[in-house]
Amino acid sequence: MFFSVVIPVYNRPDEVDELLESLTKQTYSNFEVLIIEDGSKFDCEFVMDKYGDVLNLTYYKKPNTGQGFSRNYGFERAKGEYFVVFDSDCIIPEHYFETVNNHLAEHKLDAYGGPDRALKTFTITQRAISYSMTSLFTTGGIRGGKKRMGAFHPRSFNMGISRKVFESTNGYIITRMGEDIEFSIRITEKGFKTGLIEDAYVYHKRRTSLSQFYKQLHFFGRARINISRFYPGEIKVVHLFPVIFTLGFIAMWLLPFVSTHLFLLAAFLVTFYFSLIFLDSLFKEKSFPVAVISVGAAFTQLFAYGIGFLQEGWRKITKK
């Protein structure tokens, strides 16, 4: 099978360099790479010269339209039977395309997604953020795993679609704020078969600081409300957990005015919860510093998502 790899990029030349380097090491090489420069001020054109002789590589520059429409731009120019989308901050393990090709040969999927992991060479903060985004204690273990609610919805940091899917759907209809979720829902609603390929994982660098992580998760919270404008039933119980956590954490600081005992109980429950996160991260990551920062990452993830969800939800209500 011939794959077309579509990568939108905005001011990320160093990330693109690492991503392309990882693609040169693939054990299955029947693919092309399309880099879509989405109106960047700091473009990565100079990086292309480094890989032009070792990759089937095409570079496009266009005005800024956001990642969703930039992927469509790439799809329209792709030659493959299957289109694969990566975020620019991913590093691809050498077995990735061989794994996907073998899986699709045995299991017909119109669209697939894969998990994300962290390399030991990532920074402590990146590893902590990766833990938080995949932990049972923060996401319920549904991100990139077998446990999920309803049909599998691939996410665009690591996903693939058949040419037929693109021709039937015309790709993304929104360019930001949950564009990949909306696209995945529309794919399944059209009757296409989606699935998770567990071994088709990528190493996802994510954000380099908790402040950047806060901004990203705040945006994710807003995006979930944005998706509900298209699909009201797509707000599940698991999406409300960060909201409940956020409201509960804020309310906890009012409890001393009501009951000291209730405040102490709430403080104990919060401490117990984050202790579990610390111990779980320590067991999985084998690093005390990562475990410590995992606590901060988990708090940031839940609180930022909750605030974004509430703010965008309020905007939705007041605009009716």
ABEGO torsion letter per residue (X at the ends): XBBBBBBBBBGBAAAAAAAAAAAAABABABBBBBBBBBGBABBAAAAAAAAAAABBBBBBBBBBAEAAAAAAAAAAABABABBBBBBAABBBBAAAAAAAAAAAAABBBABBBBBBBBBAABBAAAAAAAAAAABAAAAGGABGBABBBEBBBBBAABBBBBAAAAAAAGEBABABGGAAAAAAAAAAAAGBBBBBBAABBBBBAEBABAAAAAAAAAAAAAAAAAAAAABAAABBAAAAAAAAAAAAAAAAAAAAAABAAAAAAAAAAAAAAAAAAAAAAAAAAGBAAAAAAAAAAAAAAAAAAAAAAAAAAAAAAAAX
